[in-house]
Amino acid sequence: MKGPTMIEEPRAFRTVLVEDEPASMNRLREALRDRREIEIVGECDSVQSAVDLLRQAKPDLVFLDIRLPDGDGFRVVEMIGWREMPAVIFVTAFDHYALRAFRVAAVDYLLKPLDDQQVDEALRRCRTTVSRWREEGMARELERLSKAVSANVRSRRLA
């Protein structure tokens, strides 16, 4: 007889919010407040504070404003490096940065003012994208370990 199966609920995205306008930050917080898939681990309002916070908190996701007082969201991506950057959802009032956003592998691009439908769709894309990244990362790691074991195993038995 087979025992009960536990279905693990996906963990919440550890999320950082980067927004310099207080009203926009409040709206973003409000849009994310009751979502179980989001855990806000930090907020900031400038390029340098975003870089510092992202390096410290190592979140899964960042909602990143494009225009900031000391530069732009693209500078944040550049300073962190695309390999170390969490999933990015750009949030801005300007549609003309969209192509550039997707060139730096943004998961989504939301125009202010935000509405719940936009946020729902962005989070759906984020779940899909991050799941794919995790699967690809695990596959690469398993391949790397397999090669390492093959190179170092002298017998045909693996304990």
FENLINTA-V705650 format. One record per residue. N is the residue number from 1. PHI is phi in whole degrees, 0 to 359 (999 if undefined). Layout:
N;PHI
N;PHI
//
This chain:
1;999
2;277
3;282
4;295
5;253
6;270
7;257
8;279
9;284
10;302
11;288
12;290
13;287
14;288
15;236
16;246
17;250
18;238
19;204
20;265
21;266
22;306
23;295
24;290
25;297
26;299
27;295
28;295
29;304
30;299
31;294
32;257
33;308
34;262
35;264
36;294
37;279
38;239
39;236
40;284
41;253
42;178
43;221
44;203
45;223
46;208
47;299
48;296
49;293
50;294
51;300
52;299
53;293
54;297
55;293
56;282
57;279
58;47
59;285
60;273
61;214
62;226
63;268
64;237
65;293
66;274
67;270
68;232
69;301
70;248
71;149
72;221
73;300
74;295
75;295
76;300
77;300
78;298
79;290
80;284
81;96
82;296
83;289
84;261
85;286
86;289
87;302
88;242
89;244
90;285
91;231
92;204
93;267
94;243
95;279
96;284
97;264
98;301
99;301
100;298
101;298
102;287
103;291
104;260
105;68
106;297
107;285
108;202
109;218
110;254
111;263
112;283
113;284
114;289
115;231
116;298
117;296
118;300
119;294
120;304
121;295
122;297
123;290
124;297
125;299
126;296
127;303
128;297
129;294
130;294
131;300
132;297
133;300
134;296
135;298
136;296
137;295
138;294
139;297
140;296
141;294
142;297
143;296
144;298
145;295
146;299
147;296
148;296
149;295
150;300
151;288
152;252
153;270
154;266
155;257
156;268
157;249
158;238
159;284
//
